């Protein structure tokens, strides 16, 4: 049932991904994945990268008094062609967890960053089903 009050949450500002080695993570997200770095604060133990619609905050939680828990539910990174992007990343040293998966509406290819955070290349090729 829809609420008649104003929507409280209006978006997602960023997703935090933990690292124990900020420099290795900065290299992976910037050089390997080719994402634009928008913030780099090693003195504050984090960097941010832009994906086009969501900021990835790469941070060292242990330096902030928190526990390190790798992100296990795959973060879907949109690409126009999963196979072409996969081939490019494999050429840059990325190892994928399995063959590319076709769900019947999208293609997905799973891999991990140097800290074990689960990522996927994703492309939806079928239209979304309307909300029920």
C-alpha positions in Angstrom: 0.0 0.0 0.0 1.5 3.3 -1.0 1.9 6.1 1.5 0.2 9.4 1.0 3.0 11.3 2.9 6.0 12.8 1.2 8.7 10.4 0.3 11.4 10.5 3.0 14.3 8.8 1.0 14.9 10.4 -2.4 18.0 8.6 -3.6 21.2 6.8 -2.7 24.2 9.1 -2.4 26.9 6.4 -2.3 27.7 2.8 -1.6 30.7 2.1 0.7 33.1 -0.7 -0.3 35.7 -1.7 2.3 39.4 -2.0 1.7 42.5 -2.8 3.7 44.8 -1.3 1.1 43.5 2.1 -0.2 46.3 2.4 -2.8 45.6 -1.0 -4.3 41.8 -0.2 -4.3 42.4 3.2 -5.9 44.5 1.5 -8.6 41.8 -1.2 -9.2 38.8 1.2 -9.4 40.6 3.9 -11.3 43.1 2.1 -13.6 41.6 -1.3 -14.0 37.9 -0.5 -14.1 38.6 3.0 -15.6 36.2 4.9 -13.2 36.7 8.6 -12.7 38.0 9.4 -9.2 36.2 12.3 -7.7 37.7 12.3 -4.2 41.0 11.1 -2.8 41.6 11.5 0.9 44.2 9.1 2.2 44.4 11.2 5.4 40.7 10.2 5.9 41.2 6.7 4.6 38.9 6.9 1.6 38.5 7.7 -2.1 35.4 8.0 -4.3 34.7 6.9 -7.9 31.9 7.9 -10.1 29.9 5.3 -12.1 27.5 7.7 -13.9 24.6 7.3 -11.5 26.1 6.2 -8.2 29.3 7.1 -6.3 31.5 4.2 -4.9 33.1 5.2 -1.6 36.2 3.0 -1.2 37.1 3.2 2.5 39.2 1.5 5.1 36.7 0.8 7.9 39.4 -0.5 10.3 41.1 3.0 10.2 37.7 4.4 11.2 37.2 2.1 14.2 34.9 -0.3 12.3 35.2 -4.0 11.2 36.2 -5.0 7.7 33.4 -7.1 6.0 33.7 -7.6 2.3 30.6 -6.7 0.3 29.2 -10.1 -0.7 26.0 -9.2 -2.6 27.2 -8.3 -6.0 27.2 -4.6 -6.9 25.9 -4.5 -10.5 28.0 -2.3 -12.7 26.2 -1.4 -15.9 27.9 -1.9 -19.2 26.6 -1.8 -22.8 28.1 -5.2 -23.7 29.0 -7.7 -21.0 31.2 -9.9 -23.2 33.2 -7.0 -24.6 33.7 -5.4 -21.1 34.6 -8.8 -19.7 37.2 -9.4 -22.4 38.7 -5.9 -21.8 38.9 -6.5 -18.0 40.4 -10.0 -18.4 43.1 -8.3 -20.5 43.7 -6.0 -17.5 44.2 -9.0 -15.2 40.6 -9.3 -13.7 39.6 -12.9 -13.0 35.9 -13.8 -13.3 34.2 -16.2 -10.9 32.3 -18.2 -13.6 31.0 -18.0 -17.2 28.8 -15.1 -18.1 25.2 -15.8 -16.9 22.1 -15.1 -19.0 19.0 -14.8 -16.8 16.6 -14.4 -19.8 16.4 -10.6 -19.3 20.0 -9.7 -18.6 23.7 -10.8 -18.8 25.8 -10.9 -15.7 29.5 -11.7 -15.1 30.8 -11.9 -11.5 34.2 -10.9 -10.3 35.9 -9.5 -7.2 38.1 -6.5 -6.3 41.4 -7.0 -4.5 39.6 -7.0 -1.1 37.1 -9.6 -2.1 34.2 -7.3 -2.6 31.8 -8.9 -5.1 31.1 -7.0 -8.3 29.4 -7.9 -11.6 29.2 -6.6 -15.1 25.5 -6.2 -15.9 23.4 -5.5 -19.0 19.6 -5.7 -19.1 18.5 -6.5 -22.6 14.7 -7.1 -22.0 12.3 -4.4 -20.7 11.4 -4.3 -17.1 8.2 -5.9 -16.0 5.6 -3.3 -14.7 5.2 -3.1 -11.0 2.5 -5.5 -9.7 
